[in-house]
């Protein structure tokens, strides 16, 4: 018996999104229809290539600025996020939970 991997789950959901039929997905993946049914996420929406943002360290990394430490008595203040940073984290979590 073959285990269902994360890639298998993604493929099952992509195929189900396309065919809306457990038996067809089972034929194409080699899993039973009942296995397919247990891994289908009815809220699944496939990710298109234009939705994927690739990380480029030469473009996406800001240069480290050590002046952020100057004049600070409490380094914990560096951990306080702005609303913009909080929204970026929400978007990141949304992307990571695909």
N, C-alpha and C positions, 0 to 999 in steps of 0.2 A: 504494500500500500504506500503510495507516494504522499509525502507531506505537502500541504499547501503553503507555498512561500509568499512573501510580500509581493513579489513580481506576479505570482499566480493570481493573487487577489486583485491586483490592478488590472490584469488582463481579463479576468472573469467579469469585473465591473465594466470595463470598456466594451467587451463583447455583449454583455447584457444590455447596456445602454443602446447598442446598435441594433440588436435583434429582439429584445424584450421576450426572450424565450429560453427557459432553463435547458431544455433538451438540446437546442442548437449550441448553446454555450458548452454544454457537457460534451457534445461531439467534437467540438473544436479544441477543447482543453484536455480531454481524456479523463476528466473527473466525472463522477456520477451526478445526475441532475439534483439529487438531494444535497450533495456537497456544494454544488454551485449555488443552490437556493440558500444555503446557510451563510455563504460569503457575499451574496449580493447586497449592496447598499442601495436602497431605493432612492436615496438623495444624491447619488453619485452624479457628478458632472465631469466629463473628461477635460483634462488640461490641454489646451492647444499650445503650439510652439510659441506663439506670440505672447502668451501669458507668462512664459518662463523668463526669469531674469537671471542671467548668468553672472557670477561674481568675477570681476576682473580686479585683482589687487592693485594693478597699476592705475586704475581709474577710480575704483570704489573705496580705496583706503585713504583716509586723510592722514597727513603727516602728523606725527605726535608732537604736541605742543606742551612742553614741560612748564610753561608759564602758568598753567592752570593751578599749579601747586603754590604759587607765590602768594604770600599774605594769608594763607589759610591756617586757622588754628584748629579747625575741626575738619579732618579729611572726609568724614562721613557725608559732608555737604556735597561732595563730588558725586555721590550716589543718588541724589535727588534728581528725578527725571522731569524734564519739561513735558508739557502736554503733547508736543510734536514727537518727542522720543517715545512717549507712552503709546501713541497711535502707531508709530513704526513697529513697536514690539507686538501690538495687536495684529498688525498685518503679517508680520513674520510668523506668529503662531498660527494664523489662518493658513499660510502657505505650507507650514510644516505639518499640518494635520490633514493634508490632502489624502 
